[in-house]
Amino acid sequence: MTFTTFTRTLPLTLALAAAAMSVPAHADSFASSASSAGSASSGSISDSIGGSSNSSSGDNKRAETGPYRVIDVAQAPAKAGITRITLRAAGGNAATEFWVDVPDRALADRRVGKNDVVQVNERVYGYEFAYGDTKKPFFLALQDDWYRDLASRKVTI
């Protein structure tokens, strides 16, 4: 791992660790909690976001920070265990409509329903999706290079 990769992944690693610590403690170890929190509540932008109308191609993988209204919730096509949430800017502008595929495990504590509000925040590592009323994040869509850097690897000495 290069120094640049280390410094780029450190803030996300710390954020995931903080999120894991804010969850009520169970019999699992801290490392297990951080690992499961990371895998259950994050994915790459390429695999998780699509259908944006912000470009002529309709697939630019870009969202704007702000509140979004949930206009549809369904099983993601050909993806078992994944919920597709279609969002539209709370102001109703269809030009800012897109979908996000979220692992069902990330929504285990609280589902997102039609007409709910989801807060989208652009972060250095990608996008944070949070419940509109509590601002509690439930999913991170990570830039592809960040997501690859978090993958488990065999350590050899």
ChimeraX attribute file (.defattr): number of C-alpha atoms within 10 A of each C-alpha:
attribute: neighborCount
match mode: 1-to-1
recipient: residues
	/A:1	6
	/A:2	7
	/A:3	8
	/A:4	9
	/A:5	12
	/A:6	12
	/A:7	10
	/A:8	16
	/A:9	18
	/A:10	12
	/A:11	13
	/A:12	18
	/A:13	15
	/A:14	12
	/A:15	14
	/A:16	22
	/A:17	18
	/A:18	12
	/A:19	17
	/A:20	20
	/A:21	14
	/A:22	9
	/A:23	11
	/A:24	6
	/A:25	11
	/A:26	8
	/A:27	7
	/A:28	9
	/A:29	10
	/A:30	14
	/A:31	11
	/A:32	12
	/A:33	19
	/A:34	22
	/A:35	15
	/A:36	15
	/A:37	21
	/A:38	22
	/A:39	15
	/A:40	19
	/A:41	20
	/A:42	22
	/A:43	24
	/A:44	18
	/A:45	22
	/A:46	14
	/A:47	14
	/A:48	19
	/A:49	24
	/A:50	20
	/A:51	19
	/A:52	24
	/A:53	18
	/A:54	18
	/A:55	13
	/A:56	8
	/A:57	9
	/A:58	14
	/A:59	15
	/A:60	16
	/A:61	20
	/A:62	19
	/A:63	21
	/A:64	13
	/A:65	15
	/A:66	15
	/A:67	20
	/A:68	26
	/A:69	22
	/A:70	21
	/A:71	18
	/A:72	16
	/A:73	19
	/A:74	13
	/A:75	15
	/A:76	17
	/A:77	10
	/A:78	7
	/A:79	11
	/A:80	10
	/A:81	12
	/A:82	20
	/A:83	22
	/A:84	20
	/A:85	23
	/A:86	22
	/A:87	28
	/A:88	22
	/A:89	24
	/A:90	18
	/A:91	11
	/A:92	12
	/A:93	10
	/A:94	14
	/A:95	13
	/A:96	20
	/A:97	23
	/A:98	25
	/A:99	22
	/A:100	24
	/A:101	25
	/A:102	27
	/A:103	23
	/A:104	17
	/A:105	18
	/A:106	22
	/A:107	16
	/A:108	10
	/A:109	8
	/A:110	10
	/A:111	14
	/A:112	16
	/A:113	15
	/A:114	14
	/A:115	14
	/A:116	16
	/A:117	21
	/A:118	29
	/A:119	21
	/A:120	24
	/A:121	18
	/A:122	16
	/A:123	14
	/A:124	12
	/A:125	18
	/A:126	19
	/A:127	23
	/A:128	20
	/A:129	25
	/A:130	19
	/A:131	19
	/A:132	17
	/A:133	10
	/A:134	9
	/A:135	12
	/A:136	14
	/A:137	18
	/A:138	25
	/A:139	24
	/A:140	28
	/A:141	26
	/A:142	24
	/A:143	18
	/A:144	15
	/A:145	14
	/A:146	20
	/A:147	18
	/A:148	12
	/A:149	14
	/A:150	14
	/A:151	8
	/A:152	8
	/A:153	7
	/A:154	5
	/A:155	5
	/A:156	4
	/A:157	3
